[in-house]
Amino acid sequence: MHALTDNGPAPACPAPFNLARYVMAAGKRTPDKIALQVLGVTRAERWSFGALTAALRGVGTGLLDQGLKPGDRVLLRLGNTVDFPLAFLGALAAGLVPVPSSAQLTAPEITAMAAQIDPALIIGAPGIALPDHRAPVIPAARFKAWRDLPPCAWHLGDPNRLGYLIFTSGTSGQPRAVMHAHRAVWARRMMWQDWYGLTPDDRLLHAGAFNWTYTLGTGLLDPWAIGASALIPAAGTDPAQLPLLLKRFDATIFAAAPGVYRKMLKAPMLPMPRLRHGLSAGEKLPPATRDAWHAATGTPIYEALGMSEVSTYVSQGPNRPGTPECSGHAQTGRRIAVLGADAAPVPRGIAGELAVGADDPGLFLGYWRQQAETRARFAGGWFLTGDTALMTQDGAIRYLGRGDDMMNAGGYRVSPLEVEAAFEPCPGVAECAAVALPVRDGVSVIALFYVPASPAPSHDALKAHATANLARYKHPRLFVAVDCLPKNANHKVNRTSLRQTWKG
């Protein structure tokens, strides 16, 4: 049987359409219900659906008053405050194109990004680096006054028109501006049952930065689109405080990257009686982390696989739990395959490149002003994700890693995730990442970078653990102790940085 699953087609997006109008429509039925709480340990900022909708439409008016016209780009330099969703949805309501960006970016980094997209306006909060760019900057204090302006009209149009730009994480190269259509949010409905188990009564807490696709969609847009409440920790919240927030604010679903779960599990877990389950995306969830979370909380974690260009398309969920080895099945409405070098599906059980149907409603429009790079990601009616995976006989997807992260050991291709999973439970290893490192011309070996726990493991203990848990060709030949693993703003391990900074 070929490694192809066709669960489509997805329901067509209605037209005319506006992303912001759609997201806030469910809240019209319960205008006084809490839509957003920005959480601190001692207090929370609360916004009802009615107040949030009025404020974002006022922001849309303020943006248009600056002389902007539909299609103009607005760069957001904002943190995890209510200003972020108000600016993002306010721009979309008015037909403008918001561009979220990480508050952690330095001035040179955001200057390079601004040069790519050439924004017409920048909204900046205090303490967040601004680009060296000619676009006018609206300070946060002035921006806040726009909340009280008369509401802008919803800018309705073709659901396939450009809605927003979002930058890739850049772990394997220069960040690119991904173009998403207004319809992208409609396509997210496929995740509601196949991943979240989301209902209007839920209170979903997401521990991520707003600029990240995962947080933006799972943490804000999807809860609001179904009429549920979004809970977001305030900027600077320590992961150790998250169990208290989950308990105190009655969270029913928790979403985070695997690294956040690991940090939370370092301390005793508080009882969270209303929590039904956790969600994980951004990188492969280690089985040891999943098991430790279940032991500490009694709740499962459901994993999903996705990327900036298409969000998540493979997932586990309450209705289809899956297995720790696999990231899940194709969501309802999706068409996916594992392809060989000829862009044709390989047999199930054989590794290849994971691909998504080019007609997927959640798929991006392309990379901003990079037509050649966009064309290179498509072949034979498929979008090529760059991820290596295999499809099991029952159609589940086993993620093996980014194509450029795969390691070669004596002619065998080895996934770094497999090596890392073997060492996650190793005594004395708090965290680890596997990469291939060159030791001489044409020769590379597997190296394991690890953060030691107390007591730190000896070299012999690490070798013995490899012998007991991995085939010989998968054994790390180098063990490198580090104070911490390099990660980007989305908590993903930066393997490129490990390779570049290692000195043989």
Long-range contacts (C-beta under 8 A, 24 or more apart in sequence): 1-347, 1-348, 1-393, 2-337, 2-345, 2-346, 2-347, 2-348, 3-337, 3-338, 3-339, 3-345, 3-346, 3-347, 3-348, 3-349, 3-350, 3-352, 3-390, 3-391, 4-335, 4-336, 4-337, 4-338, 4-345, 4-391, 5-329, 5-330, 5-334, 5-335, 5-336, 5-337, 5-391, 5-395, 6-335, 6-357, 7-330, 7-331, 7-332, 7-333, 7-334, 7-335, 8-333, 8-334, 8-335, 8-357, 8-359, 9-333, 9-359, 10-187, 10-190, 10-332, 10-333, 10-334, 10-360, 10-361, 11-189, 11-333, 12-361, 13-159, 13-182, 13-183, 13-186, 13-187, 13-361, 14-159, 14-186, 15-158, 15-159, 16-156, 16-157, 16-158, 16-159, 17-156, 17-157, 17-158, 17-159, 17-182, 17-183, 17-186, 18-92, 18-93, 18-95, 18-154, 18-155, 18-156, 18-157, 18-182, 19-89, 19-92, 19-163, 19-164, 19-182, 19-184, 19-185, 20-56, 20-60, 20-89, 20-90, 20-92, 20-93, 20-154, 21-93, 21-154, 21-156, 22-185, 22-186, 22-225, 23-89, 23-185, 23-221, 23-224, 23-225, 24-49, 24-52, 24-53, 24-56, 24-89, 24-224, 25-225, 26-200, 26-224, 26-225, 26-226, 26-227, 27-52, 27-53, 27-224, 27-227, 28-53, 29-227, 30-227, 33-227, 33-229, 34-229, 35-223, 35-224, 35-229, 35-230, 36-82, 36-85, 36-220, 36-229, 36-230, 36-231, 36-232, 37-229, 37-230, 37-231, 37-232, 37-249, 38-80, 38-81, 38-82, 38-232, 38-233, 38-234, 39-205, 39-231, 39-232, 39-233, 39-234, 39-237, 39-245, 39-249, 40-234, 40-237, 41-241, 41-244, 41-245, 44-249, 45-82, 47-82, 49-224, 49-227, 52-85, 52-86, 52-224, 54-147, 54-151, 55-86, 55-90, 55-147, 55-148, 56-85, 56-86, 56-89, 56-90, 56-93, 57-90, 57-93, 57-151, 57-152, 58-90, 58-146, 58-147, 58-148, 58-149, 58-150, 58-151, 58-152, 59-86, 59-87, 59-89, 59-90, 59-91, 59-93, 59-143, 59-146, 59-147, 59-149, 60-90, 60-91, 60-93, 60-94, 60-96, 60-151, 60-152, 61-94, 61-146, 61-149, 61-150, 61-151, 61-152, 62-90, 62-143, 62-145, 62-146, 62-149, 63-90, 63-91, 63-94, 63-96, 63-121, 63-146, 63-152, 64-94, 64-152, 65-149, 66-121, 66-136, 66-138, 68-94, 68-96, 68-120, 68-121, 70-94, 70-95, 70-96, 70-155, 71-95, 71-96, 71-97, 71-162, 72-96, 72-97, 72-119, 72-120, 72-121, 73-97, 73-98, 73-99, 73-117, 73-118, 73-119, 73-120, 73-121, 73-165, 74-98, 74-99, 74-119, 74-120, 74-121, 74-122, 74-123, 75-99, 75-101, 75-114, 75-117, 75-119, 75-121, 75-122, 75-123, 75-131, 75-135, 76-100, 76-101, 76-123, 76-211, 77-101, 77-103, 77-110, 77-122, 77-123, 77-124, 77-125, 77-128, 77-129, 77-130, 78-103, 78-123, 78-124, 78-125, 78-128, 78-140, 78-210, 79-103, 79-125, 79-128, 79-209, 79-210, 79-235, 80-209, 80-210, 80-232, 80-233, 80-234, 80-235, 81-125, 81-234, 81-235, 83-123, 83-125, 83-140, 83-143, 83-144, 84-210, 84-211, 85-210, 85-220, 86-147, 87-123, 87-143, 88-164, 88-210, 88-216, 90-146, 90-152, 91-164, 92-155, 92-163, 92-164, 92-182, 93-152, 93-154, 93-155, 94-152, 94-155, 95-155, 95-157, 97-162, 97-163, 97-164, 97-165, 98-164, 98-165, 99-164, 99-165, 99-166, 99-167, 99-177, 100-164, 100-166, 100-167, 100-210, 100-211, 100-216, 101-167, 101-211, 102-209, 102-211, 102-212, 102-489, 103-128, 103-209, 103-211, 103-235, 104-209, 104-489, 105-129, 105-489, 107-131, 107-132, 113-167, 113-175, 113-177, 116-177, 116-368, 116-369, 117-165, 117-177, 117-368, 157-182, 158-182, 159-183, 159-186, 160-365, 162-365, 165-368, 166-211, 166-213, 166-216, 166-308, 167-308, 168-308, 168-309, 169-308, 169-488, 169-489, 169-490, 169-492, 170-488, 171-488, 171-492, 171-494, 171-495, 171-496, 172-402, 172-404, 172-405, 172-496, 173-496, 176-367, 176-368, 176-370, 176-373, 177-367, 177-368, 178-308, 178-309, 178-364, 178-367, 178-368, 179-364, 179-365, 179-366, 179-367, 179-368, 180-364, 180-365, 181-364, 181-365, 183-361, 183-362, 184-311, 184-361, 184-362, 184-364, 185-217, 185-221, 185-225, 186-361, 187-311, 187-333, 187-360, 187-361, 187-362, 188-217, 188-221, 188-222, 188-225, 188-311, 188-362, 189-225, 190-313, 190-331, 190-332, 190-333, 190-334, 190-362, 191-218, 191-222, 191-304, 191-311, 191-312, 191-315, 191-331, 192-222, 192-226, 193-317, 193-319, 193-332, 194-315, 194-317, 194-319, 194-320, 194-328, 194-329, 194-331, 194-332, 195-279, 195-302, 195-304, 195-312, 195-315, 195-316, 195-317, 195-328, 195-331, 196-222, 196-253, 196-279, 196-302, 196-317, 197-253, 197-276, 197-277, 197-302, 197-317, 197-318, 197-319, 198-222, 198-223, 198-226, 198-228, 198-253, 199-226, 199-228, 200-226, 200-227, 200-228, 201-228, 201-252, 202-228, 202-229, 202-252, 202-253, 203-228, 203-229, 203-231, 203-249, 203-250, 203-251, 203-252, 203-253, 203-274, 204-228, 204-229, 204-230, 204-231, 204-251, 204-252, 204-253, 204-254, 204-255, 205-231, 205-232, 205-233, 205-242, 205-245, 205-246, 205-249, 205-251, 205-253, 205-254, 205-255, 206-230, 206-231, 206-232, 206-254, 206-255, 206-256, 207-233, 207-237, 207-239, 207-242, 207-254, 207-255, 207-256, 207-257, 207-260, 208-255, 208-256, 208-257, 208-260, 208-490, 208-491, 209-489, 209-490, 211-489, 212-282, 212-489, 212-490, 213-306, 213-308, 213-311, 214-255, 214-257, 214-281, 214-282, 214-306, 214-490, 215-255, 217-311, 218-255, 218-279, 218-281, 219-255, 239-263, 239-264, 240-264, 240-266, 240-267, 243-267, 243-269, 243-270, 243-272, 244-270, 246-270, 246-272, 246-275, 247-271, 247-272, 247-273, 250-274, 251-275, 252-276, 253-277, 253-278, 253-279, 254-278, 254-279, 255-279, 255-280, 255-281, 256-280, 257-281, 257-282, 257-283, 257-490, 257-491, 257-492, 258-282, 258-283, 258-284, 258-285, 258-286, 258-289, 258-491, 259-283, 259-487, 259-491, 260-491, 261-285, 261-289, 261-293, 261-301, 262-286, 262-289, 262-431, 265-289, 265-292, 265-293, 265-296, 269-296, 269-297, 272-297, 272-299, 275-299, 276-318, 277-301, 277-302, 277-318, 278-302, 279-303, 279-304, 280-304, 281-305, 281-306, 281-312, 282-490, 282-491, 282-492, 283-491, 283-492, 283-493, 284-327, 284-399, 284-401, 284-417, 285-324, 286-420, 286-421, 286-424, 287-324, 287-325, 287-421, 287-424, 288-421, 288-424, 288-425, 289-424, 290-324, 291-324, 302-328, 303-327, 303-328, 304-328, 305-354, 305-387, 305-397, 305-399, 307-385, 307-387, 308-364, 309-363, 309-364, 309-377, 309-383, 309-385, 310-356, 310-360, 310-362, 310-363, 310-364, 310-383, 310-385, 311-362, 313-356, 313-360, 313-362, 314-397, 322-396, 323-396, 325-398, 326-392, 326-396, 326-397, 326-398, 326-399, 327-396, 327-397, 327-398, 327-399, 328-396, 328-397, 329-395, 329-396, 329-397, 330-395, 330-397, 333-361, 334-360, 335-359, 335-360, 336-397, 337-382, 337-391, 338-389, 338-390, 338-391, 338-397, 339-379, 339-380, 339-382, 339-384, 343-379, 343-380, 343-382, 343-384, 344-380, 348-390, 348-391, 348-392, 348-393, 348-395, 349-390, 349-391, 349-392, 349-393, 350-390, 351-388, 351-389, 351-390, 351-400, 351-413, 352-388, 352-389, 352-390, 353-384, 353-385, 353-386, 353-387, 353-388, 353-389, 353-403, 354-385, 354-387, 354-388, 354-389, 354-397, 354-399, 355-382, 355-383, 355-384, 355-385, 356-382, 356-383, 356-385, 357-381, 357-382, 357-383, 358-382, 358-383, 388-415, 405-435, 405-495, 407-434, 407-435, 407-436, 407-444, 407-446, 408-436, 408-444, 409-436, 409-445, 409-446, 409-473, 409-474, 410-473, 412-473, 412-474, 414-446, 414-473, 414-474, 416-495, 418-470, 418-474, 419-446, 419-448, 419-470, 419-474, 419-476, 420-448, 422-465, 422-466, 422-469, 422-470, 422-474, 423-448, 423-450, 423-462, 423-465, 423-466, 423-469, 426-457, 426-462, 426-465, 427-453, 427-457, 427-461, 428-452, 428-453, 428-454, 428-455, 428-456, 428-457, 428-461, 429-453, 429-457, 429-462, 431-485, 432-485, 433-485, 433-493, 433-495, 433-498, 434-476, 435-495, 435-498, 435-499, 436-499, 437-478, 437-499, 437-502, 437-504, 438-504, 439-504, 445-476, 445-477, 445-478, 446-474, 446-475, 446-476, 446-477, 446-478, 447-476, 447-477, 447-478, 447-479, 447-480, 447-502, 448-476, 448-478, 448-479, 448-480, 449-480, 449-481, 449-482, 449-485, 449-498, 450-479, 450-480, 450-481, 450-482, 451-481, 451-482, 451-483, 451-484, 451-485, 452-481, 456-481
